[in-house]
Amino acid sequence: MSGWFMPAEWQAHARTWMAWPSSGYTLGETIEEAMEARQTWAAAANAVVRFEPVSMLCEAEDLEIARAFLDPGVELIPAELNDAWMRDIGPTFVKDTEGKLAGVNWVFNGWGAQSWANWDKDSKVAEFIDNQIEVETHHSSLINEGGGLHVNGAGKVLLTETVQLGEGRNATWSKEEVEAEIHRQLGTTEAIWLRRGLTRDYDEFGTRGHVDIVACFAGENKILFHNQENPEHPDFQVSQEVRRTLEEAGDFELIPVAAPQTLRDDEGFVDYSYINHYVVNGGVVLCGFDDPNDGRAVATLQQAYPDREIVLVDARPLFARGGGIHCITQQQPA
């Protein structure tokens, strides 16, 4: 696999891949919940398509429904789906030194074979997309998801121990074996391991610690991290631990991104996070929470990405279902 590497998210995209919510808990059990899911996925897609092409996989019987919500510029592709978290079910795209594209197909098993998850269709999505755009698929034996990693495009990758090494995924692998396979597939050479993710992410519909709501690269040597400022929230301790880990990891510019002031919803402490934004060509689509700290987040991200337009999209319905804007998008590098 030598010569293949995963470009950083801020490098140019050919398009964004997404999936339309069509069943299960993602769509919801009531007409109101289904409307909320469709409006939210569409709001994200319609924000992204202002900056770059969007291709949306959609169950055939829902194509007409999806079209009613989506900007006409969004391409709809019939496909079989269990769920709509494209970051996790889609291919992780890599390039070689000559610019040739390929898709890494991790083993997807419903975020660690969780009792509520179905993945008979989703486990085939990565290869389906590779076939759509006629690129080769690199099959990995590692159980992994795109939300469980973040690269700087220059050899470094962020991971969390509770995802790649946790129950239901690769518990029989050593850390060294996981690192070797990640490096082999992504062209990285150094892994920065965070011990855990945000507290809510270990609840029923959580991912058990995806890194993309905790910390992300915003440049080769720049890392944004979720900073819970309120000691009453259990993520206050997580944020402090993450900061220490990143300080010890190397000479990075560390930028704390203040968590929303909202602490709880009907289910308990929230994992609302501005880290789960998506960098597009010329812009950043940022999770909004109708929160006093939304403005602070916009200002912080404008500093981190000075040449990009920051667009807020209400992500509360996504987080209620276990993810955010980064979780429903996947970039195809130019």
C-alpha positions as a printed Julia matrix, in Angstrom:
334×3 Matrix{Float64}:
   0.0    0.0     0.0
   3.05   2.3     0.08
   2.52   5.54   -1.81
  -1.16   5.89   -0.83
  -2.17   8.64    1.61
  -5.34  10.29    2.92
  -5.39  14.03    2.06
  -6.38  16.46    4.79
 -10.02  17.53    4.79
  -9.14  21.14    3.96
  -7.49  20.11    0.7
  -9.6   20.43   -2.47
 -12.66  18.18   -2.86
 -14.2   16.8    -6.03
 -17.48  16.26   -4.19
 -19.19  15.35   -0.92
 -21.0   12.04   -0.4
 -24.07  11.78    1.84
 -26.93   9.33    2.52
 -30.64  10.13    2.92
 -32.34   9.04    6.18
 -34.93   6.47    5.23
 -35.54   4.07    8.12
 -34.96   3.14   11.75
 -34.18   5.44   14.65
 -32.44   7.93   12.32
 -35.71   8.69   10.54
 -37.72   8.33   13.75
 -41.04   6.78   14.72
 -43.42   9.69   14.11
 -44.28  11.98   11.19
 -42.75  14.87   13.14
 -39.48  12.99   13.73
 -39.26  11.99   10.06
 -39.84  15.6     8.99
 -37.14  16.79   11.4
 -34.61  14.23   10.1
 -35.28  15.08    6.46
 -35.13  18.82    7.05
 -31.83  18.5     8.95
 -30.05  16.23    6.46
 -31.32  18.48    3.66
 -30.14  21.65    5.43
 -26.63  20.2     5.65
 -26.63  19.04    2.01
 -28.03  22.35    0.8
 -25.3   24.21    2.71
 -22.53  22.01    1.27
 -23.77  22.19   -2.34
 -23.22  25.96   -2.31
 -19.5   25.16   -2.24
 -19.06  21.84   -4.06
 -21.03  19.01   -5.74
 -23.03  16.69   -3.45
 -23.97  13.1    -4.28
 -26.68  11.65   -2.04
 -27.41   7.92   -1.82
 -31.11   7.27   -1.3
 -33.43   4.29   -1.1
 -35.36   4.08   -4.41
 -38.78   4.53   -2.79
 -37.62   7.75   -1.08
 -36.15   9.5    -4.13
 -39.24  11.65   -4.66
 -39.4   12.63   -0.97
 -35.71  13.53   -0.92
 -35.97  15.62   -4.07
 -38.68  17.75   -2.43
 -36.29  18.76    0.37
 -33.01  19.07   -1.52
 -31.45  21.8    -3.61
 -31.77  20.83   -7.31
 -27.98  20.75   -7.47
 -27.78  17.7    -5.17
 -27.36  14.5    -7.17
 -29.53  11.59   -6.0
 -28.32   8.02   -6.52
 -30.58   5.0    -5.76
 -28.9    2.69   -3.23
 -29.74   0.31   -0.41
 -29.17   1.75    3.06
 -29.69   0.85    6.7
 -28.68   4.25    8.0
 -27.44   7.69    6.95
 -24.06   8.25    8.65
 -21.93   8.5     5.51
 -18.7    9.34    7.33
 -18.8    5.87    8.88
 -20.28   3.7     6.14
 -18.69   5.3     3.1
 -15.15   4.83    1.79
 -12.22   6.68    3.33
 -10.62   8.11    0.21
  -6.87   7.96   -0.38
  -4.65   9.1    -3.26
  -1.28   8.04   -4.59
   1.61  10.31   -5.51
   0.29  10.65   -9.05
  -3.18  11.73   -7.87
  -4.94   8.41   -8.51
  -7.9    7.86   -6.17
  -8.94   4.75   -4.22
 -11.4    4.04   -1.41
 -10.53   2.25    1.83
 -13.3   -0.13    2.87
 -12.98  -0.71    6.62
 -15.01  -3.51    8.18
 -18.26  -1.83    9.29
 -20.22  -3.69   11.97
 -22.65  -1.13   13.38
 -20.22   0.75   15.66
 -19.04  -2.34   17.46
 -22.0   -4.69   16.77
 -24.42  -2.65   18.87
 -27.74  -4.33   19.63
 -29.89  -1.71   17.84
 -27.77  -1.49   14.68
 -28.32  -3.16   11.31
 -25.5   -3.1     8.79
 -26.2   -5.69    6.08
 -26.68  -2.86    3.53
 -24.39  -0.23    5.05
 -21.4   -2.59    5.03
 -21.59  -2.6     1.21
 -21.83   1.18    0.75
 -18.09   1.91    0.52
 -17.57  -0.52   -2.34
 -20.79   0.68   -4.02
 -19.48   4.27   -4.09
 -16.04   3.16   -5.33
 -17.81   1.36   -8.19
 -19.92   4.44   -8.96
 -16.82   6.55   -9.54
 -14.76   3.64  -10.94
 -11.91   3.6    -8.43
 -10.29   0.6    -6.8
 -11.26  -0.52   -3.31
  -8.63  -1.22   -0.67
 -10.16  -3.75    1.72
  -9.02  -3.52    5.33
  -9.53  -6.18    8.01
  -9.77  -3.47   10.69
 -13.21  -2.72   12.18
 -13.28   1.04   11.9
 -15.31   4.06   10.82
 -14.42   7.37    9.2
 -15.56   9.27   12.3
 -12.99   7.39   14.33
  -9.98   9.04   12.69
  -8.73  12.47   11.62
  -5.56  13.18    9.61
  -3.4   16.25    9.02
  -2.35  15.11    5.53
   1.28  15.12    6.65
   1.64  11.79    8.45
  -0.3   12.25   11.67
  -3.64  10.69   12.66
  -5.9   11.22   15.7
  -7.54   8.11   17.21
  -9.36   7.09   20.42
  -8.58   3.94   22.37
 -12.23   3.12   23.07
 -13.02   2.97   19.34
 -10.21   1.15   17.57
  -9.28  -1.02   20.57
 -12.69  -1.28   22.24
 -15.31  -3.93   22.79
 -17.05  -5.11   19.63
 -14.35  -3.84   17.28
 -10.68  -4.86   17.48
 -10.31  -6.0    21.09
  -8.05  -8.88   20.03
  -5.62  -6.53   18.24
  -2.7   -4.83   19.97
  -2.33  -1.06   19.72
   0.72  -1.65   17.53
  -1.27  -3.85   15.13
  -4.04  -1.26   14.85
  -1.52   1.51   14.21
   0.26  -0.56   11.57
  -2.99  -1.17    9.65
  -4.1    2.49    9.94
  -0.69   3.64    8.68
  -0.76   1.08    5.87
  -4.14   2.27    4.64
  -3.83   6.03    5.23
  -0.13   6.6     4.59
   0.29   8.0     8.11
   3.37   7.44   10.27
   2.36   8.72   13.74
  -0.81   8.03   15.74
  -1.96  10.35   18.52
  -4.21   8.35   20.83
  -6.86   9.99   22.99
  -8.02   7.76   25.81
 -11.76   8.32   25.32
 -14.43  10.4    23.63
 -17.23  12.57   25.04
 -19.41  11.11   27.79
 -22.75  11.02   25.93
 -21.11   9.1    23.07
 -21.12   5.99   25.31
 -24.93   6.04   25.65
 -27.18   3.67   23.69
 -26.91   5.34   20.28
 -23.33   6.51   20.67
 -20.23   5.45   18.76
 -18.2    4.68   21.91
 -15.83   7.55   21.43
 -15.45   8.88   17.89
 -12.63  11.41   17.71
 -14.47  13.76   15.33
 -16.49  15.38   18.11
 -13.45  15.64   20.41
 -10.5   16.96   18.39
  -9.53  17.6    14.78
  -6.67  18.97   12.74
  -7.25  22.39   11.17
  -3.76  22.56    9.65
  -0.64  20.4     9.65
   0.33  21.63   13.13
  -2.98  23.07   14.33
  -5.49  21.09   16.43
  -8.93  22.23   17.54
 -10.3   20.49   20.63
 -13.64  20.45   22.43
 -13.37  22.57   25.57
 -16.15  22.03   28.11
 -15.8   25.03   30.42
 -18.47  24.07   32.95
 -17.19  21.81   35.78
 -20.74  20.47   36.28
 -20.54  18.63   32.95
 -18.63  15.29   32.94
 -16.84  16.38   29.74
 -15.03  19.05   31.76
 -12.63  16.3    32.88
 -12.5   14.8    29.38
 -11.51  18.17   27.88
  -8.71  18.62   30.39
  -7.42  15.13   29.72
  -7.55  15.7    25.95
  -5.62  18.96   26.29
  -2.9   17.23   28.34
  -2.63  14.39   25.83
  -2.32  16.8    22.92
   0.24  18.93   24.76
   2.36  15.82   25.29
   1.91  14.67   21.68
   4.11  17.32   20.07
   4.57  20.95   19.22
   1.05  21.75   18.01
  -0.9   24.98   18.07
  -3.81  23.92   20.29
  -7.04  25.88   19.91
  -9.76  25.26   22.52
 -13.27  25.52   21.06
 -15.71  26.35   23.85
 -18.52  23.81   24.16
 -22.1   25.1    23.93
 -23.45  26.42   27.22
 -26.34  23.95   26.99
 -25.53  21.13   29.41
 -28.47  18.75   29.17
 -31.35  17.6    27.04
 -34.2   15.19   27.86
 -31.78  12.25   27.9
 -29.01  13.72   30.08
 -25.72  15.53   29.52
 -25.3   16.49   25.86
 -22.27  15.93   23.65
 -22.98  19.03   21.54
 -19.69  19.89   19.88
 -18.47  22.45   17.35
 -15.54  20.16   16.54
 -17.91  18.11   14.38
 -17.81  20.65   11.54
 -17.14  19.84    7.89
 -14.53  21.71    5.84
 -15.62  22.21    2.21
 -14.13  24.06   -0.77
 -14.05  27.67    0.4
 -16.23  27.1     3.45
 -16.91  25.38    6.76
 -20.33  23.93    7.6
 -20.54  24.28   11.36
 -22.93  22.64   13.82
 -25.21  25.19   15.47
 -27.22  24.61   18.65
 -29.22  27.85   19.06
 -26.78  28.44   21.91
 -25.08  31.6    23.26
 -21.72  30.05   22.32
 -22.62  29.59   18.64
 -21.16  33.05   17.96
 -17.97  32.25   19.86
 -17.57  29.1    17.81
 -18.0   30.98   14.54
 -15.33  33.48   15.65
 -12.92  30.71   16.7
 -13.36  28.77   13.48
 -13.03  31.93   11.4
  -9.62  32.4    13.01
  -8.7   28.76   12.36
  -9.93  28.91    8.75
  -9.42  32.59    7.8
 -10.07  32.17    4.07
 -13.32  30.22    4.38
 -16.94  31.21    4.88
 -18.46  29.76    8.06
 -22.06  28.54    7.67
 -24.11  27.47   10.71
 -26.62  24.62   10.4
 -28.8   23.58   13.36
 -27.4   20.18   14.33
 -29.47  19.41   17.42
 -31.64  16.83   15.59
 -28.43  15.1    14.42
 -26.93  14.97   17.9
 -30.23  13.63   19.27
 -29.71  10.72   16.87
 -26.03  10.2    17.77
 -23.96  12.35   15.41
 -23.31  15.7    13.76
 -22.58  17.33   10.4
 -19.14  15.72   10.01
 -20.77  12.34   10.66
 -23.18  12.62    7.71
 -20.64  13.8     5.13
 -17.61  12.24    3.45
 -15.21  14.11    1.18
 -13.96  12.79   -2.14
 -10.61  14.49   -2.78
 -10.06  16.34   -6.05
